[in-house]
Amino acid sequence: MEALKPIKYSQKIGRDFSSTLNKRVRAYFKENNISKYANTNMKIKTVFMICLYFVPLGFLMSGFIQSVWLVGLMYFLMALGMAGIGLSVMHDANHGAYSKRDWVNKWLGKIIVPISGFATNWKIQHNVLHHTYTNVDGYDEDIQPPKFLRFSPNEEHKPIHRFQHLYAWFFYGLMTVSWATLKDFQQLFRYRKLDLTKTENPNFAALLTELIISKLIYYTITIVIPVLMIDISWYWFVIFIFLCHFVAGLILSFVFQPAHVVPETVFVKANADLTIENNFAIHQMATTSNFAPKSRILYWLIGGLNYQVEHHLFPNICHVHYKKISKIVKETAQEYGVPYNSHKTFVSAIRYHWKMLKAVGRDEIKGDFHIG
């Protein structure tokens, strides 16, 4: 496996759109005299989401509760906290969008460790591969699931895919289960071969050591100590820990999948010379979709990621500002004739993702075309 070769976007197509949009967004922050980083609301949310995970974990580690059902409740609350930290706190921090201070972003980003992840892998998969090459065949790992699933019409079609709209949901729930077990180790070695780990740390041995320690920390605080402190049968821990991850995995999948794997988004193959005949910003808008833009509750709970278009255009801006700048993005897109994809409700976004799974599974979409 050789080093990953970068893809280049057009510097001419859509240049006026990008320039105008960036100027208008910068002007918004300057004219309103506000920072693009976390505000008071974000800091309150940070405390809430961290407590939602670590307070129940504290009860489990202390042995203060011994009831099977209370233990189950604690793991359920931890699932909500795991998703909340991942979608809000860790996500912004690892994008460098939480604070102007790098050390704050670095250490808040490492909060992924006690929720079973590894910051280095997350930043490579999400920041480097997904954000740089959104829905690009062979580059964006978010559209390269296991072989029994097919998200992109550019991927090989198999007979089993005809039923993926029925069974995909179960495997979505296994997202963080894979984090907690083998996926992080597999990714780290694969990213080393692709020459991607050096962006985080040129010393691979140090990265591997950090990964091993991170897993030991996670297993110790979420499994070993609670098992030692709580007098219930071992199989309850197996059930509750699995359900904790399954709930968190479903929540995360239900947020990210409708953003890119829906009928109106495009799936792209780079040219033979590793170029894409589109402007980077327009590419992001063509491959991304918002949902439920009027839902304040959802906006708060999922870290503003129902505004995925704004997030992909401005990942270095804290999500608490997405709703405001979305008006600028939408108006500018309309002015320049650029697509602005959005579903009115969360339910409709999930429904269209289901339709997309079904269409791709039945091979009804060809090449990098999309259905309306």
N, C-alpha and C positions, 0 to 999 in steps of 0.2 A: 504494500500500500504506500503510494507516494504522497508527498505533501499536497495539500489542497490548493488548487490554483484559483486565484481570485477572479471574479467576474467583473467586467466593467460596464457601467451604465452610460447611456448617451449623455454627453455634456451639452448638446444642442437642443434636443427635443424637450419641450416644456420648461426651458430655462427661465422664461419670463414668469411662469406660474410659480416656480420655486422661489425665485427672488422676491416676488411680490408678497407671497405668503410669509416668508421669513421676516421681511421688513414689518409687516403688519402685526405679527405676533410679538416681535421685539418691542414695537411701539406700544402694544397693549400693556406690557409690564412696566415700561418706562413712564408712560402717561399716567398710569394708576399708582405709580411709585410702590410696586409690590415686588417681592422676590419670587423667582420661579421655583424656589425650593419649598420645603414643608412650612406650613403655617400653624397656627395654634390648633385648628381643627385636626390637622394631621397628627400633631403630637398627642392630642387627646385620644385619637383613634389608635395610635401606636400603643399607648398604655393599656387601652381596653383589649386589643387583640393579644398582646403579650400576656395579660392577666387571664384571658379566656383559655389560654393553653397552660400556663405555668401554675396557676392556682389549683386547678384539678390535679395536675401532676404532683404538686406539693402535698395534697391530701393523700395521694397514692403512695408517695415515697415515705410519708410519715407513719403510715399504718393506722392513722386516726379513724379510718372507716374500715369496717370488716364485712359489711353487707354486700352480697353479690350484686344486687341491683344498684347500689350506690357506686360500686366500683365500675359497673357498666356505664352509669351516668357520667362518671368522671372521664372515661375514655371517649364518650360521645362528645362531651364539651371540648375535650382536647382535639377531636376531629375538626370541630368548627374553628377552634383557635389555630390549628395547623393550617387550614385553608385561609383564614383571615390574615395570619402572619405572612403566608406565601404570596397572597394577592396584593396586600397593602404595604406592609413594612419592608420585608425582604426584597420584594420586587423593585420598589423605588430605590432602595439603598444600593442594590447591585447594578442598577442603571446609573448610579451616581446622581440621582435626582432628588434624594432625600435632603441632603445638606450640601452647602458649598465647601464644607470641610471633608476632605478625602477620608480622614481617619474615622469620621462618624459613619460615612457610607460603608467603609470596610467592615467595621465591627457590627453594625446593624445588619449588614449583608450576611455575616456569619451566623446569624440567628437561624439560618437554614439548617445548621448542624443538629440542634436538639429536636427538629421536626423531621429528621431522617435524611436530609439532602446534603449536598456538598457544593459550596459556592463556586469553586473553580469550574466544575463541569456545567453547572447551571449557567454561568456567564458565557461559556463557550457555546453551548447549545442554543441558548436564548438570545444573548446579545450579538454574538458573532454570526452564527449560522442562520437563525430564524429571522432576526431583524435585518440583517444585511441582504439575505437571499430569500425573502418571504415567498413561499409557494414556488420556489425554483427547483425543478427536478434535479435530484442528486446532491443538493446542497442543504435545503431546509429539512432538518430531521423531524420536524413536527408533522410533515406530510409523508414520512417514511416509517410507518408503523410496522409491526410484525407482518409476515407474508400473508396471514389469514385476514388482514384488513387492507383496504385500498381506499385512499383518500384522493389521490390524483389520477386523472384520466391518462396521464403519461406513464403510469406504472403498469407492470404486467397484470393482465386480468386472469383470474383463476375461477373455476366453477363455484367454489365455496363463497366467493364474494357476493353471489346473488342473495345470500341470507345475512349479510353483514349488518343491514339496518335493524336486524332483530337481535343479534348477539353482541354487537360492538359495545353496547352500554355496560355489559358486565366487565369487559376488559378495560373500559375507561376507569372503573373503580379500582383497578389494580395499579394505577399510575404510581402512587407513593409506595406501594408494596415493593415495586421494582426498584425504587430509589433505595429503600431500606435494605435490600438484599444484594443483588448482583450488578444492577445496571451501572452504578457509579464506578465500580471497578472496571467493567467492560468499556465504559465511555472513556475513562482516563487513559487506558492503554491505546484505544483507538485514536483519541485526539493526539496522543504522543506521535503515532505513526503519521498522522496528517499534519504534523508540525504546528499544532495549535496551542499546546500547553505552554510554550515558551512565552506567550503573551501574559500569562499569569505568574509563572515562575520557571526560569530556565533549568532549575534543578529538579528533575523529575523525581528523584529519590525523596526529596523534601515534600513534594506534592503527594506521593504515595503514602508517606508516613503520616502526613496530615489527614489523609482520607481514612486510614486505618484508625487513627486516634478518634476521628469524628464519629465513626461507626461504634467504637467502643463506648464513647460518651453516650450516644443515643441509646444503645442497648442497655447500658447500665442504669440510666435514669428512668427509662420507660418500661423496662422488663425486669431486670435483675433485682433492683431494690424493691419495687412493688411486690414481686413474688416472695421475697424474703420477709416483707413486713406484713403482708395480708394473708390471713389464714382461710383461703378458699381453694378449691380444687384447681390444679394447674390448667385444666382444659378451658376454664373460664377465661384465663388470660389469653389463651390462643384465640378464642372466639372474639373477645373484646378488642384485642389489638388488631386483629384482621378487620373487624367492623370499623374501627377507628380509621384505619387507612382507606378502607373502601369508601366510606362517607367522604373523606377528604379528597380522594381521587375523583369521585363523581363531581363534587363541587368544582374542582379545578378544571376538569374536562368540560363541564357544562358552560364554563366561562370562556375557555380558549377555543373550543371547537367551532362554535357558531361565528367566530370572528374571521375564520379563514376557509373553512370547509363548508361553504354554502353555495347555492346555484349561481349567484351573481359574481363571485370572485373568480379570478382567472388563475390558471396553472401554467407555468412558463418553462420552456426549455431554452437554455442559452444557445447562442449560435456556435458554430464550430470553432470560431476564434475567441470564444469565451466572452462574448459581448451580449448585451440585451438592448434591443432597439427601443428603449424608453428611458425617460427621465426617472431617477431614483424615487422622487416624491410621488410622481404619478403611478409608478409601479406599486408603491405601498398602498395607494388608494384603490388601485384596481384589484389588489389581492387581499384586501381587508374590509371588514364590515362592522358597523356599530349595531347595538341593539338597546332597546328600552331607554332612549335618551331622556325621557321625562320622569323616569323613576329615581327619585332622590334616595330612597332607601337602598335600592340595589346599587346605586352609584357609591354610596357610603360603604356598604358591606363588602363589595368586591374590588375595592381599590380603583374605582373609576375605569375599570377595564371593559365596561360596556361602551366606552369611547375608544375603541381599539384603533380607529383611524388616526385620532389625535395622538395616541400613544406611539404609533409607529412613525408618525412624522416628527414627533418631538419627545423621544424617550428620555431625554435629559431634563424634562420638566416634570415636577411632582404632579401626581394624578389629581390632586385637589383643584387644579386649574383647568383640567380638560373641558369641563362643561362650559366655561366662559370662552375659551379659545375655539371651541367647536363652532361657534357662530361665525368666527373669522374664517375658519377653514371651509365651512360649507358655502359661505358667500363667495369666497375666492374661487372655489371649485366651480361654482355655477357661472361665474364671470368668465372663466377660461374654458368652459366646456369639459371639465374633468369629472369623472364619476365620483359620487359620494354615496357609498352604500350604507344603508341603515334599515333595521327592522324596528317597527314601532314598539313591539313588546318582546320580552324575554321568551315567552312561550312560542311566539311566531318564529323567533330565531332558532329555537330548538327544533321546531317542526320543519323548517327549511333545511336544517342540518340533516335531519332524518331523510328528507327528500333527496338530498345530495348523496348520502350514503347509498340509498336505494338505486339512484340513477348510475352512479359510478360502479356500484356492485353489479349492475346488469349491463355494464359497458355501453350505456346510452349516450355517453359524452365522449367525443373523440378529440384527441390532440389537446392543444391549449385553448380550445374554445370553451364557452360556458353557456349554460342555459338560463333563460330569463325567468 
